[in-house]
Amino acid sequence: MDNREIELRDGLSRFLSARWRPDAAASDLTHIPGGASRETWRFKAHAGDETRGMIVRIDPATSLIDTDRRTEYRAIEAAFKAGLPAPEALFLEEACEWLGRPFSITAEVAGCQAAADAIPPQHRESIGRQKWSLLGRLATLDPLAMGLGDVMAATSRETCAMQQLDYWRGVIVDDELHPNPIAHAALRWLARRPPPPAQKLSLVHGDYRTGNFLYSPDGEIKAILDWEMAHMGDPLEDLAWSLDPLWCWNGPELAGTLLPHKEAVRFWEAASGLTVDPEAFRWWQVFAAVKGIGIWISSSEDFHSGASKAPILAMAGWLMTDRQQRILADYLSPHSRHRFVEVVK
Amino acid sequence: MIPKASQGIGHLVSRIAQDLMPKAADAYMATDLAYFTALLTMVGQDYDRAADVLISEHDLICTLLRDASVVLDDAGLKERIDAALDLKPASLRVPDLNARADVTVKLLIDVHAAVENAQAKGDAWAAPLNLKIWDYLERFAANRSYDVPF
């Protein structure tokens, strides 16, 4: 057991004793790989005869995405209460006295995995159907009615697209280590062609993709993860992000490596009750690639500044930027053969 | 100097993948090592091509800037173009080539925006120049693509 593990075990035991049960203790800590925005550990919480699997997500000094832990926690809590598969939110602690940094704890969803490349071939279609049907259900949720108005920026059907564009433009301009002429061309393209108003405002997950949900060995999606970019907005934003070619790089014909794009959209429309407007979708498709570049540029900046030495940040900053700018060039170049443009309707 | 650096990096990648990863203490360590192999592979590819990319792209940008200078009706941009065309890197080391590219690419972004505005106004010269700039941007993306096995 290394020093970090001992430090966390002791801090969690003290915290659980204070907030859960006086005789509580933590054990069996395992560092979960791949969490780019939070330091994530699985552990057992014991009190009396009871043992519960839990997940603690600890704020890092820096991360792939600059996020608000309270928004993330409240979004998970709201999704769970709405009956969507999400981990049960247990504790949000914003003080540093327990683990040195703020953290949140959710119930462990045991026996599942998230790896996109480990999905058994026989379950891909079924998981794809669930994935976009769940996203359609998410699109039916009203964040204000769910009580999320105090943790999410106010917006409107008319302004949500440009608010998101302004935010990600700021990230790109502030964090780019070298000027990126493709990203800037895309930012101008988006600014010149505002999409029609959103059909409705809904809870937007912000990073809904294969790899960000847990599935069981028999192919059932058990929990949607990584809500740190959740916000109020146009449900087409999540749909476009989920269909970005980055998530099916080696087989663009299957969205998220699961389903043909048209089928994914069909399941989403059936569950959401919404109809995809191709013109609006096109805007959100380009936006998704710009947002991706913003995230990858930002992670690259964190890695190069030395704020974090996590290799996943360099991976995102180098490889994902490469791929995302090829996607954008494919979308926008007048010479493009549109290798990445899949027909969705 | 290290002989044949990109191949040497390739050997390091093989050593990590074949000898160290199977001995990783846990999944977290194994994942980090997998990232290291991919990152080192990319470093090797950039080591090999960086100077060539930065010098050849500078020549292409200068051609675009000269074309734009003739047709653009913006004294400030023309002045910046004249200055950029005279830019010499402090040396042929990659950081110095990058510093020059930062100036010229930033200028190209502004020129591209001006060309798009002119095209929207219907200036006949703008569409062909926009096409040439997109030729460059497609090459820019291709020049930075990495060959990794996933």
Chai-1 contact restraints between the chains, C-beta under 6 A:
chainA,res_idxA,chainB,res_idxB,connection_type,confidence,min_distance_angstrom,max_distance_angstrom,comment,restraint_id
A,H31,B,Y28,contact,1.0,0.0,6.0,A-B,restraint_1
A,P33,B,A27,contact,1.0,0.0,6.0,A-B,restraint_2
A,P33,B,Y28,contact,1.0,0.0,6.0,A-B,restraint_3
A,P33,B,T31,contact,1.0,0.0,6.0,A-B,restraint_4
A,H178,B,D102,contact,1.0,0.0,6.0,A-B,restraint_5
A,P179,B,V105,contact,1.0,0.0,6.0,A-B,restraint_6
A,P179,B,K106,contact,1.0,0.0,6.0,A-B,restraint_7
A,P179,B,I109,contact,1.0,0.0,6.0,A-B,restraint_8
A,P181,B,V105,contact,1.0,0.0,6.0,A-B,restraint_9
A,P181,B,L108,contact,1.0,0.0,6.0,A-B,restraint_10
A,P181,B,I109,contact,1.0,0.0,6.0,A-B,restraint_11
A,P181,B,L137,contact,1.0,0.0,6.0,A-B,restraint_12
A,I182,B,L137,contact,1.0,0.0,6.0,A-B,restraint_13
A,H184,B,I109,contact,1.0,0.0,6.0,A-B,restraint_14
A,R188,B,A113,contact,1.0,0.0,6.0,A-B,restraint_15
A,P311,B,D32,contact,1.0,0.0,6.0,A-B,restraint_16
A,P311,B,Y35,contact,1.0,0.0,6.0,A-B,restraint_17
A,A314,B,L39,contact,1.0,0.0,6.0,A-B,restraint_18
A,M315,B,Y35,contact,1.0,0.0,6.0,A-B,restraint_19
A,W318,B,M42,contact,1.0,0.0,6.0,A-B,restraint_20
A,L319,B,Y146,contact,1.0,0.0,6.0,A-B,restraint_21
A,D322,B,R144,contact,1.0,0.0,6.0,A-B,restraint_22
A,D322,B,S145,contact,1.0,0.0,6.0,A-B,restraint_23
A,D322,B,Y146,contact,1.0,0.0,6.0,A-B,restraint_24
A,Q325,B,A141,contact,1.0,0.0,6.0,A-B,restraint_25
A,R326,B,A141,contact,1.0,0.0,6.0,A-B,restraint_26
A,A329,B,L137,contact,1.0,0.0,6.0,A-B,restraint_27
A,A329,B,E138,contact,1.0,0.0,6.0,A-B,restraint_28
A,A329,B,A141,contact,1.0,0.0,6.0,A-B,restraint_29
A,S333,B,W134,contact,1.0,0.0,6.0,A-B,restraint_30
A,S333,B,E138,contact,1.0,0.0,6.0,A-B,restraint_31
A,P334,B,L131,contact,1.0,0.0,6.0,A-B,restraint_32
A,P334,B,W134,contact,1.0,0.0,6.0,A-B,restraint_33
